[in-house]
Amino acid sequence: MLFIPAAGGCFSAIAASFNPGYQSLMKDLKQSTKQRFGAMDFNYPDHATETEIVMHETGVSEAVADKLVSIAERARNLKGHGLDEGISTRMLIYAGSLIAKGVNAHAACRVALVRPITDDPDMRDALDATVTTFF
């Protein structure tokens, strides 16, 4: 967050987002630029909070939201062990929205959770098996 002095002794704030995991050597911010900002690390919400978010954003039941979050947590444990990225809360909302509209849970999870994060057939099979465990 960058604070900019404004009239009357007040300050305006500007927030910027930078995710170094998506940067390449050609696009990395210079150290002198990074030093102009405060840094905060964020992680996924805890299970109960993420379940509430999915319920609120999609209208699915607590049981369905809980299952979706459990699938995501298992997939996130595979990050660095065959997966580059985990399943985001946004992806859970996509899957929950499909389920709320009547799409079969397996199909919704396949389309919104599994296929977007890997092309590897073995990893897809493992993630599909995780979906089957919960749905």
C-alpha positions as CSV (number, residue, x, y, z in Angstrom):
1,M,0.0,0.0,0.0
2,L,1.4,3.4,-1.0
3,F,0.3,6.4,1.0
4,I,0.2,9.7,-1.0
5,P,-0.1,13.0,0.9
6,A,-3.3,14.9,-0.1
7,A,-4.7,18.3,0.7
8,G,-5.4,19.1,4.4
9,G,-2.8,16.7,5.8
10,C,-4.8,13.7,4.8
11,F,-3.4,10.7,3.0
12,S,-4.7,8.7,0.1
13,A,-3.9,5.0,-0.2
14,I,-3.1,3.0,-3.3
15,A,-3.0,-0.8,-3.0
16,A,-1.2,-2.9,-5.6
17,S,-1.0,-6.6,-6.0
18,F,2.1,-8.5,-7.1
19,N,2.3,-12.3,-7.3
20,P,5.9,-13.2,-7.8
21,G,4.9,-16.8,-8.7
22,Y,3.6,-15.6,-12.0
23,Q,6.6,-13.6,-12.9
24,S,9.4,-14.6,-15.2
25,L,12.9,-13.2,-15.3
26,M,11.9,-10.8,-18.0
27,K,9.0,-9.4,-16.0
28,D,10.3,-9.3,-12.4
29,L,10.0,-6.0,-10.6
30,K,13.2,-4.3,-9.8
31,Q,14.4,-4.4,-6.2
32,S,14.2,-0.6,-6.0
33,T,10.5,-0.7,-7.1
34,K,9.6,-3.5,-4.6
35,Q,11.2,-1.5,-1.8
36,R,8.6,1.3,-2.3
37,F,5.8,-1.0,-1.1
38,G,5.0,-2.8,2.1
39,A,4.6,-6.6,1.7
40,M,2.0,-9.0,3.0
41,D,1.7,-12.7,2.5
42,F,-1.7,-14.3,2.1
43,N,-2.7,-17.9,2.4
44,Y,-6.0,-19.6,1.8
45,P,-8.7,-19.1,4.4
46,D,-9.2,-21.7,7.1
47,H,-11.6,-24.6,6.2
48,A,-14.6,-23.1,8.0
49,T,-14.1,-19.6,6.6
50,E,-13.6,-20.9,3.0
51,T,-16.7,-23.1,3.4
52,E,-18.7,-20.0,4.4
53,I,-17.3,-18.0,1.4
54,V,-18.3,-20.8,-1.0
55,M,-21.8,-21.1,0.5
56,H,-22.3,-17.3,0.5
57,E,-21.1,-16.8,-3.1
58,T,-22.8,-19.8,-4.7
59,G,-25.9,-20.6,-2.6
60,V,-24.9,-24.3,-2.2
61,S,-25.5,-26.1,1.1
62,E,-22.9,-26.2,3.8
63,A,-22.4,-29.9,3.0
64,V,-21.6,-29.3,-0.6
65,A,-19.4,-26.3,0.2
66,D,-17.5,-28.4,2.8
67,K,-16.9,-31.1,0.2
68,L,-15.6,-28.6,-2.3
69,V,-13.2,-27.1,0.2
70,S,-12.0,-30.6,1.2
71,I,-11.2,-31.4,-2.4
72,A,-9.3,-28.1,-2.7
73,E,-7.3,-28.8,0.4
74,R,-6.2,-32.2,-0.9
75,A,-5.2,-30.7,-4.2
76,R,-3.3,-27.9,-2.5
77,N,-1.2,-30.6,-0.8
78,L,0.0,-31.7,-4.2
79,K,1.5,-28.3,-5.1
80,G,5.1,-28.9,-5.7
81,H,4.5,-32.7,-6.1
82,G,3.1,-32.6,-9.6
83,L,0.9,-29.6,-9.5
84,D,2.2,-26.0,-10.1
85,E,-0.9,-24.4,-8.6
86,G,-3.6,-25.4,-6.1
87,I,-7.3,-25.0,-6.4
88,S,-8.2,-21.4,-5.6
89,T,-11.3,-20.2,-3.7
90,R,-12.4,-18.6,-7.0
91,M,-12.4,-22.0,-8.7
92,L,-14.5,-23.4,-5.8
93,I,-17.0,-20.7,-6.4
94,Y,-17.1,-21.6,-10.1
95,A,-17.7,-25.3,-9.3
96,G,-20.3,-24.4,-6.6
97,S,-22.1,-22.1,-9.0
98,L,-22.4,-24.9,-11.6
99,I,-23.7,-27.3,-8.9
100,A,-26.2,-24.7,-7.7
101,K,-27.5,-24.5,-11.3
102,G,-28.1,-28.2,-11.4
103,V,-24.8,-29.5,-13.0
104,N,-23.8,-32.9,-11.7
105,A,-21.1,-32.4,-9.0
106,H,-18.6,-34.7,-10.7
107,A,-18.9,-32.8,-14.0
108,A,-18.8,-29.4,-12.3
109,C,-15.6,-30.4,-10.4
110,R,-14.0,-31.8,-13.5
111,V,-14.7,-28.6,-15.5
112,A,-14.0,-26.0,-12.8
113,L,-11.4,-27.7,-10.6
114,V,-9.5,-30.5,-12.2
115,R,-9.1,-29.7,-15.9
116,P,-7.9,-26.1,-15.4
117,I,-5.0,-27.0,-13.2
118,T,-3.3,-29.9,-15.0
119,D,-3.0,-31.6,-18.4
120,D,-1.1,-34.5,-16.9
121,P,-3.4,-37.7,-17.2
122,D,-2.1,-39.3,-14.0
123,M,-2.6,-36.1,-12.0
124,R,-6.1,-35.7,-13.5
125,D,-6.9,-39.3,-12.5
126,A,-5.7,-38.7,-9.0
127,L,-7.8,-35.5,-8.7
128,D,-10.8,-37.1,-10.3
129,A,-10.5,-39.9,-7.6
130,T,-10.5,-37.2,-4.9
131,V,-13.7,-35.7,-6.4
132,T,-15.2,-39.2,-6.3
133,T,-14.2,-39.6,-2.7
134,F,-16.3,-36.6,-1.7
135,F,-19.1,-36.7,-4.3
